[in-house]
Amino acid sequence: MVKATSSVQDRKLRESEQRRKDIIKAVRKLIKAGGARAITLRKVAEEAGFSTTVVYALFEDKATLITQAMDSDLLNLAKAMRAATDPALPPIENIKRAGRAYVKFGMLHPDQYALVFLERRPHAPVESAKIEHGNQAQDPYAFGHQLFAALAASGQVRADRLDSMGQIFWEGIHGMTSLRLVFGESEQWFEHAAFDQHLEDLLDVLMTGILHRFRQ
C-alpha cells in the first residue's frame, strides 16, 4: 500500500511538472508575440490548453509566471559566463572574459535576452524564481559579484564597493548588447566599429575606470 501511494504521488508530481513546463512554454510564446505587458493568466491558460484554475494552482500571479519563464535563460547565461573564465587567470582577465561571454550570449540569443533584460514587466520577489538568488552557479549577477570580490582580494580595488563595481560593469555590457540588438549593424545615425574591436574597447574602458575610481 505504501509503495502504491508513493507511485501515485510520483506520477502526480511528474504531471504537475509537465504542466508547469507547458505553461512556461506558452508564456514565452505569448511574450515573443506581444510582449510581457500583454500577458494575462487567462491567455496563458488558453494557449497552454489548461483551465485558469490549473495556472493559478502552479503560479500564484502574473509576476511569478513571467519570472519563472526567465529561469532557463538566466541559468544559461550564468553557465556561459562561468565557462568563459579560468581560476588560474588574473581577476581582471576573468572579468573581461565574463563580460565577453555576456555580450555574445545576448547577440546569439536575442529573444531570450530581450525577455530577461529588455521587457517591461511586473516584478515578483526573488524567492519566486526557481533559480537561487545569490547562488554563483545559477545567478549571473552573483557570479559577476564573485569575480569582483576576487579582484578586491588581490588588493587592486576596495572591498566595500563591490556592488557599485559590479553594477557599473553590468550596465556597460548591457548597454552595448541592447543597442546592438535594437539597432543592429544597419543603424545610420552613427558609425558602428567592428563588433569585436568595440567590445574590447568597452571592456578596457570599463575596467580602467573601475580600477581608477575604486582603487585600494
N, C-alpha and C positions, 0 to 999 in steps of 0.2 A: 504493500500500500504506500509506504514512504517513497519507494522508487517510482511508482506510478505518479504520485503527486509531484515529485521533483521533475519528472519528464514533462508533465503538463506545464509546470512553471517555466521550464526552459523553453518550451515551444512558444508560450505567450511572450516571453522576453524577446525571442527571435522575431516574432511577428511585430511586436512593438518597435523594435529597432528598424525593421524593414519599412514600416510605415513612416518612421521618422526620416529615413533616407529618402523615401518617395516624396515626402512633403518638402524637404530641403531642396530636392531637385526641382520641384515645382516653383519654389520661391526664387531660385536662381534664374529659371527660365522667365518668370514674370518680371524680375528686376531688369534683366537684359532687354526685355521688350519695352518696358515702360518706366523703369526707374523705381527706386525704393519707395518713393512717396506714393506711388500708385498701388502699393501692396495693401490688401486687406485680407483678414483671415478667411473671409468668405470666398474671395477669388482664389486664394491658395487651396482651399478645400475643393473647390470645383475643378481646378487644374489637376490636383493630385487624385481626384476621384474618391474623396472621403467626405464625411459629414463635418460640419464645423465643430461638432462635439469632439470628434477624434482629434482635430487640430488643437483645440483648447486643452484637451487632456494631456497632450505631449508638449505643448508650448504655451506658457501662461499668457503671453501677449505678443503683439506685433514686434516689439523691440527685441524680445528674446528670440523670436523666429528668425529675424534678419541677422542678429548677432551670431546665431549658431550656423547660419548659412555661410558665414565667412570663415568658419573654423579651419576647414581644409586648406584654404588659401593662405592663412597665417602660418599654419604648420609647414606648408611647402616653402614659404618664404624663409622661415626660420631654418629649415633644412638646407636651403641653397646658401644662406649666409654662413652657416656652420661649415658646410663642405668647402667653402672658399678659403677658410682660414687654416692655419697650421700653428700649433702651440710652440713649435720651435722657432717661429719667426718673431721679430720685434713687434711690440704692440701697435706701433703706427702702421706697419705694413699690414697687419691683420685688420685694423680698422678700415684701411683703404680697400682691402680685398672684400670685406663685408659690404662696403659701400658699392663697389662694382657689381657684386652679386645682386644687391637690392635693385639697382637701376636696371640691370639686364633682365632680372626676373620680371619687372614691370613691363619692359618692352616685349618680352616673349609671351606674356600672359596679360594682354591689355584688358580683357573683360574682367578677369579675376582682380586685377589691380584696381580697376575702376570701382568694382563693388566694394572693396575694403576701404579705399582711400579717397575716392572722388565722389561717392554718392552721399547726398544729404539724407539722413535717416534718423529715426528715433534711436536713442542710446539706452541700452539696458545696463544694469550693474555688471561689473566684470565677472561676478560669480555666475552669471547667466551663460557665459561661454563654456563650451566643453573643454577648450584648451585651458591650461592652468596659468593664471596671471602670475608673472614673475618667474615662471619656470624657463630657464635659459634654453632648454631643448625644444620648447613649444612656442614661446613668446618672443617674436623678433626684437621687440624693444628691450626686453630683459637681456637677450643675448648681446645686443649692442652696448648696453649699460655695463655688462661684464667686461667687454673689451676696453672701455674707458677706465674701468677700475684697474685693469692690468696696466694701462698707461700711467695712472696715478701711482700705482705700486712701484713703477720704475723710477719714480721721482721727477718726472717731467712736467706734471701738472698737479694742481691742487685736488686733494681727495674730497673736499667739501663742496665741489661744484660739478659733480658727475652728471647730475640731471640736466644742468644747463648745457654742458658739452654735448651730451647725447642728443638733446632736443635740437640744438643748433645744427649738428651734423645731419640729423634726420630731415630737418626742414630743407637743408641744401640739396640732398639727394632726391627727396620727394619733389622739390621744385623742378629739377631737371627732368625727372621721369614724367611728371604730369604734363609739363609743357610739350615735351616731345610727343606724348600720346595725343594730346589735344590738337596740336598744330601739325604734327607730322614733319616731314622734311620739305614740304612744299610751301611753307609759310613765306610770304613775300614782303612782310613788313621789315624783316631784318635777315641778315645772312646767318646761316647755320654753319658753325665749324663742324668739321668731321666728327662724328659721334664719339669715337674712341679718344680722340685728342681732347675734345671738350670735356669728356668725363674725367680724364686725367688732370686737366687744368682745374676742374671743380674740386676734385679730391685734394689736390695740392694746396689750393687756396683755403679750403675749409680747415685743413689740418695746420697750415701755417698760422692762420688766425686763431685757432683754438690754443695752440701751443704758446702763442704770444699773450693772448688775453688771460689765460688761466695758468700761466707758468707758476711753478712752485716758489 
